[in-house]
Amino acid sequence: MIYFTGDTHFGDRRVLSLDRRPFSSMAEHDAALIRNWNETVGRVDEVWHLGDVMSARAGDCTELLAQLNGRKHLIVGNNDTQATTASKGWDSVHHYVELREDGYHLILCHYAFRTWNQMGKKSINLHGHSHGRLKPLPRQFDVGVDAQELRPVSLDEIVHRKEVGASTEIISEA
């Protein structure tokens, strides 16, 4: 199965206050996000992390990624350092990717787009960065943990969820 997530910000104290994440410490925050990830994602699943993985002061990214299930791909976010992007734990590292999965054309970037490739042909823009605060356009989804109950989300969950202000279900191009 394929999953998407973003804006985990492991070890970044700012998320406790700015994003009002419900934890009293970063240790509690990081442990909960690791637990949620591993409860959701299996060892053979694929995960696309849409940026802002961890604070530069949070430790070794390769060690962190080794604790997380799945084959991991990174879409670089504005807070991802060279230490994060160079980690041996990633299967791939990109700034932008277009995928075809289960009949859907997916546009992946850390940032939400106002318009995107194949938008008129029902492609889907998945992004992070906005921490659940941006009103989405139709077929646009914030996959960051703040918008997804602090865990990765599957493609099936994304395309079948009824979003406020969006069309009820996305029709596959297949």
N, C-alpha and C positions, 0 to 999 in steps of 0.2 A: 504494500500500500504506500501511497505517497502522502506526505504531510507538509504543512507550511507553518512557519512561526517567524517571529521577529521581536526585536526590542527586549530581549531577555535582560540585558544590562546586568549580568552577573557581577557582583562586587561593587556596584555603583550606588553609593548611598543616596544619591539624588532621587532615585526612583521611589524611595520610601516616603518622601514628602511631596515631591512634584507630582507623582502619579498616584499618590495615596494608596500604595500597595499595602495590604493588611498584615505587615510583619513588624516585630519590634526590633529586629536586628538583621544585618545582611546575612549572617550565617543561617538564620531561620528562612529568609527569603530565598537564598540560593539552594538550600536543601529542599524546599517546597517545589521550586521550579524544576530541579533535577528529578524529584519524585514524580511530579505531574508529567514530565516528558516521558519518563520510562514506563509509567502506567499507560500511556497513550501509544507510544511508538515501540514496535517490536524490533528485535535485533536485525532482521533482514529488511525492514522498511526503509524508505528513502525520505529524507527531510531536507527541505529547502529553508534555510534560515535567512530571512530577508533583512539582515543587518542589525548592528548595534548589539553584538554578542556579549561583550564584557568590558569592564573597566581595565585600563592598563595596569592598575595597581592590584588587580584581583588575583594575580598568580599566572600560572602557565596555561595557555589556551589548549595546548595539546593534552595536558592532564585533565582539564575540564571536559573536553570533547570525548575523552576515553570513558568518562562516566555516563555518557548519554548514548542511548540505543540508536541504532540506525546508521545508514550511510548518509553522511552530512555534506551538503553543498552550501556555500556562502554566497549571498548577494551582498556586496560590501555596503555598509551603512556609514553615515558621517562620523560615528564614534569608533569605528573599527581601526585599530592601529596596525602597523606593519607586523607586530608580534602576533596579532590575531589572524591577519590574512595569510601569513607565512606558516601557520600551524600545519603540522603533518596530519592533523585529524580531519582535514577537509578532503572530500573526493574531488571537489572542484571549487574554484573561486572566480566570481564574475561581478561586474557592476550592473549588468542587465542581461536577461535571458528571456527567450520566447520558447515555450514548450508546447508540444501537442500531447495531450494526455486524455485518454478515455473520450476522444471526440471533441475535446475542448482546446481552444487556442488560448494559452495562458501567457500573459505579459508580466514578468517578475522584475521588480525594482524596489529598492528601499523606499523610494519616494512615490507618493500617489501622483498620477497624471491627470491633467485636465482632459486630454485626448491621448489616444494610444493607437498603435498599429492594429488594423483590422477591427477597429471599434464598431464600425458600421456593419460588420459581419459577425457580431456577437462574441468577439474575443473578450477575455476577462482580465482585468488589471488587479493583480495581487500586490500589496505593498505593506510596509510598516511605517515607521517614523512618526506618525501622528498620534500614537498612543490612545487610539479610540476616540479622539476628539474631532475628527474630520467627518463632516456629513458626506457619505459616499455618493458617487454617481451610480446609475444602474450598471450592473456587471463590474463593480469595483468593490474590493474587500480588503479591509485592514486585517492582516493575519497576525499582527503583533499580540503579545501575550495580554496586554491591557484590554484588548477588544475580544479576546478569546478565552476567558476564564483561566488565564495564566497557564495555558498549555497549547501544544501544537494542535492544528486542526486539519482534518482530512479534506481532500478535494470533494468527496461526496457531501460532507457537511457544508462546505462552502456553497456549492451550487444548488443545494436543495433547501437551504435556510431562507426563510422569509425575512428580508431586511426591511426596516422602516423606510418608506419612501422608494423602495426598489420594486422591480417587478417580482411576482411571486415565485417563479421558478425559471432558471436559465435553461434554454433549450440547447441541447447538444448540436454541434455542427455535423455529427456523424450521420 
